[in-house]
């Protein structure tokens, strides 16, 4: 860790009235997003079900400091953001990382072996972005061009017609899609390069914690095969939600994803098994 003060980071907290878990949960967003993507559904729902949860905006995102330095912000800087937040919490949290946030969590695990559990949602695989980018270029050059527009200009420049298959499923309403889209911001070119080639994850360096790996069957960025490869790297089985696209926490089926995570957390601490309604949703999510 570098010997310099870290930026002021946005940290959104929701406390349950009747906690069911000992460890809190720290939610880490993906590229172009911020803590807001968890505030919509996950944070209030987790609190409703008795889970104490926090959502972090990495530096340069949301209301966190560092926007001017964002273009040259490294993946390692994002790892330091998690370290900064974890150090101020009363107990080491379970880490939930989505997309780029999943890669940041994996890099955090290279440095720390005291994490009680990890959930990876539609995560960048340990092998990085090179293969996903190549497959997207070969399979759908137009979508690849939209990703490039998001990175090198602005997320708002991606076309209305093509961003639905890119990150959202057809089940999401146009109104919600536009509302979420307006909140996307820029992303670090340095961090994207780190995730492509220069700072990939080394799973053999990680003392593997209990892990849940989730993916969407309609995700065109990190396909079902990639999600299963990520799970295999950590010795677990992936769970796929067949009709879900990339932004799993904002999709119409978000509650099934949240329930699966909460049930897994309860089982991790030796709690009661999930209700039959939740278990049914979980079974449908499995391949």
N, C-alpha and C positions, 0 to 999 in steps of 0.2 A: 504494500500500500504506500502511496506517495505521501511524504510529509508536508502536506499543505492543506489548508482548510478547504472543505468541499463546498459546492454551491448550495444555496437554499433550495430545498426540494419540496415540491407539493406532495403531501401525504394525506390522503383522505381516509378517515376511519369510520367504521360503523360497529358499535358495541351492541351485542344482544342483551335483552333483559334477562334471559335464562340461558347461560352458556352451557353447551353440551360437550365442548372440547377444552383441553388444557392449553394446547398450542394455538396461537393465532395464525392467520393466513396472510401472506403478503402477495398481492397480485401485481404482476409486471407486464405491462402492455407491449405491443409490437411496434414496428416501424410506422411513422407518420401519425401515431395515436398519442394517448396520454391517459391519465387516471380516469378521465371522463368515460372511457369505453366500459369501465367496470361499474361506474356510478349508475348507469342506466337501469340495469337489472341485477347484476351479481351482488353488489354490496348490500342493497336493502334486502335481497332474498336470503343471503347468507345470514344476516342478522336475525331475520325472521325465523330461520331454522336453528338458531343458537350458535352460529359461528362468528367469532370475533375476527374481522377482516380489515385489512388496510390495502389501499391502492396507491401505488407510487407513480408519479410522473418523472421519468428519467430527465436528466439535465437537458435543457433546450426544448423540452416538450411541456405541454400544458401550461401550468403556472410556475414551473420550476425555472430557476435561473439558468443561464448558459446559452440563450438563443443566438447571440452574436458569435459565439465560439462553436456553434453546432457543426458547421461543415467539416471541421477538423477534429471533432470529438471521436475518440477511439472506442472500440468495444470494451477495452479495459476500463475506460472512464465510466461506462455504464455499470460495470461490475463494482466499481468503487461506490457508485450510488447505492447499490443494494447493501454493500458493507456499511455505509454511513447510516442507512435506515435501520438495519438489523442491530447495530450497536446501540441505538437509542431505544429499542423496544425492550420491555421487561423480560421477554422470553424469546428464544430463537423460533422464528416462524416456519411453517410449511410454506414453500415457495411455489407459486403458480405462475408459469410463464407462457405467454401466447406469442407465436411467430418469432420475431426477433427477440422478444422477451424470453422465449424458451432457450435461445442460444445464449443470452446473457446469463440465465440461470445455470446452464451447463458450464459456462466459464467460471461462474462463482463456485461451483462444486469442485473445480480443479484446485481451488485455494482453501476450501473449508470442508471439513468432514463431520460437522455437528448438526447438519440439517435433518430435522425429524422426518421429512417427506417432501417429495417433489411431484408436481403435476405439469406435464408438458402438453399444451394445446396447440395443434396445428403448428408445431415448432419447426424452426430451421433445423435441419438434420445436422449431426456432428460433422458430416462431410462438407457442409456449407452450401452456398448458393450457386455454385458453378453448374452442377448437374441440373437443378431445377430451372435455372435460367436457360440452359441449352435445350432442355426438353420443351420449354415454353416457346422458345424461338422456332424450333422445328415443327411443333404441333400447331401453333397458332401465332404467326408473326405479328398479327395485328394486336393481340393481347400483350405480346412482348413489347411492342412499341408504346402501349399505354403505360406499362410499368416504367419504361424509360422516361416518359413524360412526367410521371409522378415524381421520379427521383431527380431529374435534371432541370425541371421547370417548377411545377407546383402540382399537388394532387388535384387541384381544381381543373387542370388542363386535360385530364383524362376524359374521354368522351362519355356522354350520358348513356349511350347504348352499350358500350363495351365494358363499363366498370361493374355491371351486374355480375357477369360470369367471373370477373376477376376476383372480387372479394365477397359478393353477396349472392345468395340464391334467388331464384325467381319468386320464392314465397314471401320475400320482404317487399313491403309496399313501397311505391315510388316516393311517398311523403317521408317515410322513415329513412329511405336510402339517401335522399337529398339532405335530410336533417343531419344524419351522421356524417355525410360527406363534407359538409361545411366545416366540420370540426377537425378534419385532418390537417396536419401541418407538414413542414419540411422534415427531411431526415438527413442524418450525417452521411456524407459521401465516404468519409474515412471508415465509419463503422460498417457501411455496406461492403467496402473493399476488404475489411478485416473478416467479414463473414463469408466472403467469396474465396479468399485465398490466404491472406497473411496472418490470420489469428484463429485458426480452426480449433475445434474441440478435440482433445485427446482423451477418449473415454478410459483408456488404461491408467490414466493418472487419477481417476476419480474413485473414491471409496463410495460405492453406489448405495445411496439411501433407498428406502421404499419409494417406488415410483409408479405413477399412473400416466400412461401415454395415450392421448386422445387425438382423433383426427376426423375430418369431414370427408364423406364419400364424394362430395361434389366440389372439393377444393382443387382448383386448377394450379395453385402455386405449389403446395406440398401435398402430392397425391397420396392415395392410400398406400401405395407401395413404399413411398418415402417414409411415411409415418411408421409403417411396420419395420422398416430398416432401422429407424431411430430406436424403436422399442427393443429390437433385437440387440442393438449395441449395449443396452443396459440390462439384458437378460429378462425382459418382461414381454407380455403380449399386448399389442396395441388394441384399442377399442375404437371402432369406427361408427360414426353416426351417419347413416347412408345418405340422407338428403341434405346434409349440412355443408355449407360453403366455408370459406376461410375464417370469417369473423364470427366465430362460434358463440361468443358472448352476446352478440347483437342479433343473431338469427331468430326467427320465430320459434325455433325449438330450443332456445337457450336454457329453459328450465330443466329439460332432460339432462343437459350437460352439467348444470349446477347441481342437480340432485345426485348425479353419479359421483361428482367430486366430493360432495358432503358425505354421502354414504361411505365412500372409500376412506375419508378422514375419520369417521366414526369407527369403522372397522379397524383402522390403523391403531387407534387408541383402545381397542378392545371393547367398544361399545355395543349397543344392541343392533341386530341386523335391520336393514331397511324395511319399510312397509311394503306390502304386496304391490301397491300402486307404483311406488318408485322402482321396485325390482322389475316390474313389467317393462317400464320405460327403459331400464338398463338393458334388459334382454333384447329389446328391439334395436338397441344401439350396437349390439355385437354383430360381427359378421356371420 
